[in-house]
């Protein structure tokens, strides 16, 4: 049986959204910018190097589907790229917290991501060699926190 091990915490601040692409032949998208953020764990300490982006797709089923790409620089100057997708349940707890700029708990709504890292520095090769899953929550106005787990 496969297990997961908590590997790091990803905290970020978003900016946006831009107006949606309603009427697009490939479906509506809402763009959010990942303006600030950190990755912190026993084996990594990094910050967002430049803004990333989320081409978020709202769904008629009450779930949103993020498609995020963001760039990090570690405290020892390594570049790490992160691409993640997943599901965000837009239930009452999530909507009320987002409107009030307040926090949610991880168990208040379904916010799960598949995280895919790309690192060139040998010290961070482990990021390329494992699968990562995350659970998320809101932490305040335009702020999100993810607990990232490595699949062992």
KETORLUM-73905 format. One record per residue (C-alpha): x negated, y, z negated; residue in one letter; residue number from 1. Coordinates in steps of 0.5 Angstrom, whole numbers. Layout:
// KETORLUM-73905
@u = X	v = Y	w = Z	residu = A	num = NUM
...
//
This chain:
// KETORLUM-73905
@u = 0	v = 0	w = 0	residu = X	num = 1
@u = -2	v = 7	w = 2	residu = X	num = 2
@u = -3	v = 12	w = -4	residu = X	num = 3
@u = -4	v = 20	w = -4	residu = X	num = 4
@u = -9	v = 24	w = -8	residu = X	num = 5
@u = -8	v = 31	w = -9	residu = X	num = 6
@u = -14	v = 35	w = -6	residu = X	num = 7
@u = -12	v = 42	w = -6	residu = X	num = 8
@u = -7	v = 48	w = -6	residu = X	num = 9
@u = -6	v = 53	w = -1	residu = X	num = 10
@u = -3	v = 59	w = -3	residu = X	num = 11
@u = -1	v = 64	w = 3	residu = X	num = 12
@u = 3	v = 71	w = 4	residu = X	num = 13
@u = 7	v = 72	w = 10	residu = X	num = 14
@u = 9	v = 78	w = 14	residu = X	num = 15
@u = 15	v = 79	w = 19	residu = X	num = 16
@u = 19	v = 76	w = 22	residu = X	num = 17
@u = 19	v = 79	w = 29	residu = X	num = 18
@u = 25	v = 79	w = 32	residu = X	num = 19
@u = 27	v = 72	w = 35	residu = X	num = 20
@u = 27	v = 69	w = 42	residu = X	num = 21
@u = 34	v = 68	w = 42	residu = X	num = 22
@u = 37	v = 66	w = 49	residu = X	num = 23
@u = 30	v = 63	w = 51	residu = X	num = 24
@u = 30	v = 57	w = 55	residu = X	num = 25
@u = 26	v = 53	w = 51	residu = X	num = 26
@u = 29	v = 55	w = 44	residu = X	num = 27
@u = 29	v = 60	w = 39	residu = X	num = 28
@u = 23	v = 62	w = 36	residu = X	num = 29
@u = 22	v = 66	w = 30	residu = X	num = 30
@u = 14	v = 69	w = 29	residu = X	num = 31
@u = 11	v = 70	w = 22	residu = X	num = 32
@u = 4	v = 72	w = 21	residu = X	num = 33
@u = 0	v = 68	w = 16	residu = X	num = 34
@u = -3	v = 75	w = 13	residu = X	num = 35
@u = -7	v = 72	w = 7	residu = X	num = 36
@u = -9	v = 66	w = 4	residu = X	num = 37
@u = -13	v = 61	w = 0	residu = X	num = 38
@u = -15	v = 54	w = 0	residu = X	num = 39
@u = -17	v = 51	w = -7	residu = X	num = 40
@u = -19	v = 45	w = -9	residu = X	num = 41
@u = -25	v = 41	w = -12	residu = X	num = 42
@u = -29	v = 40	w = -5	residu = X	num = 43
@u = -26	v = 47	w = -2	residu = X	num = 44
@u = -26	v = 54	w = -3	residu = X	num = 45
@u = -24	v = 58	w = 3	residu = X	num = 46
@u = -20	v = 64	w = 5	residu = X	num = 47
@u = -16	v = 66	w = 11	residu = X	num = 48
@u = -21	v = 69	w = 16	residu = X	num = 49
@u = -16	v = 73	w = 21	residu = X	num = 50
@u = -8	v = 72	w = 21	residu = X	num = 51
@u = -5	v = 66	w = 23	residu = X	num = 52
@u = 2	v = 65	w = 26	residu = X	num = 53
@u = 8	v = 61	w = 25	residu = X	num = 54
@u = 12	v = 60	w = 31	residu = X	num = 55
@u = 18	v = 58	w = 27	residu = X	num = 56
@u = 24	v = 54	w = 30	residu = X	num = 57
@u = 31	v = 55	w = 26	residu = X	num = 58
@u = 35	v = 49	w = 27	residu = X	num = 59
@u = 43	v = 48	w = 27	residu = X	num = 60
@u = 42	v = 42	w = 22	residu = X	num = 61
@u = 40	v = 47	w = 16	residu = X	num = 62
@u = 32	v = 46	w = 17	residu = X	num = 63
@u = 27	v = 50	w = 20	residu = X	num = 64
@u = 21	v = 47	w = 24	residu = X	num = 65
@u = 14	v = 51	w = 23	residu = X	num = 66
@u = 9	v = 50	w = 28	residu = X	num = 67
@u = 3	v = 54	w = 24	residu = X	num = 68
@u = -4	v = 55	w = 26	residu = X	num = 69
@u = -9	v = 59	w = 21	residu = X	num = 70
@u = -17	v = 60	w = 21	residu = X	num = 71
@u = -21	v = 59	w = 14	residu = X	num = 72
@u = -28	v = 61	w = 12	residu = X	num = 73
@u = -31	v = 57	w = 6	residu = X	num = 74
@u = -35	v = 60	w = 1	residu = X	num = 75
@u = -41	v = 58	w = 4	residu = X	num = 76
@u = -39	v = 61	w = 11	residu = X	num = 77
@u = -36	v = 54	w = 15	residu = X	num = 78
@u = -30	v = 55	w = 19	residu = X	num = 79
@u = -24	v = 51	w = 18	residu = X	num = 80
@u = -18	v = 51	w = 23	residu = X	num = 81
@u = -11	v = 48	w = 20	residu = X	num = 82
@u = -5	v = 46	w = 24	residu = X	num = 83
@u = 1	v = 44	w = 21	residu = X	num = 84
@u = 8	v = 42	w = 22	residu = X	num = 85
@u = 14	v = 40	w = 18	residu = X	num = 86
@u = 21	v = 41	w = 16	residu = X	num = 87
@u = 24	v = 47	w = 11	residu = X	num = 88
@u = 31	v = 46	w = 8	residu = X	num = 89
@u = 34	v = 52	w = 8	residu = X	num = 90
@u = 39	v = 50	w = 3	residu = X	num = 91
@u = 42	v = 55	w = -2	residu = X	num = 92
@u = 36	v = 55	w = -7	residu = X	num = 93
@u = 31	v = 57	w = -2	residu = X	num = 94
@u = 36	v = 62	w = 1	residu = X	num = 95
@u = 37	v = 66	w = -5	residu = X	num = 96
@u = 30	v = 66	w = -7	residu = X	num = 97
@u = 28	v = 68	w = -1	residu = X	num = 98
@u = 33	v = 74	w = -1	residu = X	num = 99
@u = 31	v = 76	w = -8	residu = X	num = 100
@u = 24	v = 75	w = -7	residu = X	num = 101
@u = 23	v = 70	w = -13	residu = X	num = 102
@u = 20	v = 63	w = -14	residu = X	num = 103
@u = 23	v = 56	w = -12	residu = X	num = 104
@u = 21	v = 49	w = -15	residu = X	num = 105
@u = 18	v = 44	w = -11	residu = X	num = 106
@u = 24	v = 40	w = -12	residu = X	num = 107
@u = 29	v = 45	w = -11	residu = X	num = 108
@u = 29	v = 44	w = -3	residu = X	num = 109
@u = 25	v = 40	w = 2	residu = X	num = 110
@u = 19	v = 43	w = 5	residu = X	num = 111
@u = 14	v = 38	w = 7	residu = X	num = 112
@u = 8	v = 39	w = 12	residu = X	num = 113
@u = 3	v = 35	w = 16	residu = X	num = 114
@u = -3	v = 38	w = 15	residu = X	num = 115
@u = -9	v = 37	w = 21	residu = X	num = 116
@u = -16	v = 40	w = 19	residu = X	num = 117
@u = -21	v = 41	w = 24	residu = X	num = 118
@u = -28	v = 43	w = 21	residu = X	num = 119
@u = -35	v = 43	w = 24	residu = X	num = 120
@u = -39	v = 43	w = 18	residu = X	num = 121
@u = -42	v = 36	w = 16	residu = X	num = 122
@u = -40	v = 38	w = 9	residu = X	num = 123
@u = -33	v = 38	w = 11	residu = X	num = 124
@u = -33	v = 32	w = 15	residu = X	num = 125
@u = -28	v = 29	w = 10	residu = X	num = 126
@u = -22	v = 34	w = 13	residu = X	num = 127
@u = -23	v = 31	w = 20	residu = X	num = 128
@u = -23	v = 24	w = 17	residu = X	num = 129
@u = -16	v = 24	w = 13	residu = X	num = 130
@u = -9	v = 25	w = 14	residu = X	num = 131
@u = -6	v = 30	w = 10	residu = X	num = 132
@u = 1	v = 32	w = 7	residu = X	num = 133
@u = 4	v = 38	w = 3	residu = X	num = 134
@u = 10	v = 40	w = -1	residu = X	num = 135
@u = 11	v = 47	w = -1	residu = X	num = 136
@u = 15	v = 52	w = -5	residu = X	num = 137
@u = 17	v = 60	w = -5	residu = X	num = 138
@u = 13	v = 64	w = -10	residu = X	num = 139
@u = 15	v = 71	w = -9	residu = X	num = 140
@u = 16	v = 76	w = -4	residu = X	num = 141
@u = 13	v = 73	w = 3	residu = X	num = 142
@u = 9	v = 68	w = -1	residu = X	num = 143
@u = 9	v = 61	w = -1	residu = X	num = 144
@u = 5	v = 55	w = -4	residu = X	num = 145
@u = 3	v = 48	w = -2	residu = X	num = 146
@u = 0	v = 42	w = -6	residu = X	num = 147
@u = -4	v = 38	w = -1	residu = X	num = 148
@u = -5	v = 31	w = -1	residu = X	num = 149
@u = -10	v = 27	w = 2	residu = X	num = 150
@u = -7	v = 20	w = 5	residu = X	num = 151
@u = -12	v = 15	w = 2	residu = X	num = 152
//
